C-alpha cells in the first residue's frame, strides 16, 4: 500500500464522542482518588501498629496509645470517605462506559456492523446516537463532567467515507495493533509490579520470623513482629486492590486474542465480510473489558 493510500483519517482521543472523553476522564480521576485513599488507609494502619508497639507515658496517659487511636480514626475516616465518594465505582463504571463508547465509535467510523457503509448516513447516525443514549442510561450512575464535543466528529465521518482499503488500514493499525501494543505494555508493567510486591512480602515475612525470635529471646522488648505483620497485611491488601497478577494474565491473553483477530481481519475484501469481522473484533475487545470488570468486583 502506498503512502497516499495510508492517508485515511485516524481517530485520536479528541475525535471520539464527548461521552467517551467525559467517561474516560472520570475513570482516571476515580482511579487516582481510590488508590490514593487505599494507600493512605494502609499507611495509617501500619502507623497504628507501630504506635501500639510502644508505651510512652505522659502523666496518667499513654501518648503512644493515644497516637494509635488517632491513626485508627484516620483510617476509619478514609474508609468513610471512600464509601461516600464511590471513587472505585467511578473508576470501574467510567472505564466500562468509555470503552463501550469507543467500541461504538470505531464500528461507526470503519463501517462495522450495525453501521455498514451500505446503510444511509442519516440512518447510521440515528442508530449511533440511540446506542450512545442507551449507554448513558445503562451507566447512569457514572458522574460526568460537561462536554462540548460532538457525538459524531468530522474525523469519524471522514474515515467512514474513505474507501474500504483505507478503512481497513486505519482500523488494523490504529485500533487493533494499537490496542494489542497497549495490552502488551500493561501486561509487562503489572507482571513487574506483581513480582516486586511478592518479593517484598517474602522479605517482610523473613523479617517477621527474625523479629518474633528476637522478642522471644529478649533481644527486643517491643512488638516488632506485630509491626512487620501489619506491614505484610498492608502489602497484601494493596496487591489485592491493584490485582497485578490477575490483570497481567488477562492482558497477556488479550494480546494473543488480538493477534488472531488481526489475521482474521486481513481476509475480508468486501464490505459485507468486513462489517461482520469488525463487529467480531470489537466483541473480542469488549470481552476483555468485561473480564477486567469482573476481576475488580463488578
ABEGO torsion letter per residue (X at the ends): XBAAAAABBBBBAAABBAAAAAAAAAAAAAAAAAAAAAAAAAAAAAAAAAAAABBBBBEABBAAAAAAAAAAAAAAAAAAAAAAAGAAAAAAAAAAAAAAAAAAAAAAAAGBOAABAABBAAAAAAAAAAAAAAAAAAAAABBBBBBABBABBAAAAAAAABBAAAAAAAAAAAAAAAAAAAAAAAAAAAAAAAAAAAAAAAAAAAAAAAAAAAAAAGABABBAAAAAAAAAAAAAAAAAAAGAAAAAAAAAAAAAAAAAAAAAAAABABAAAAAAAAAAAAAAAAAAAAAAAAAAGX
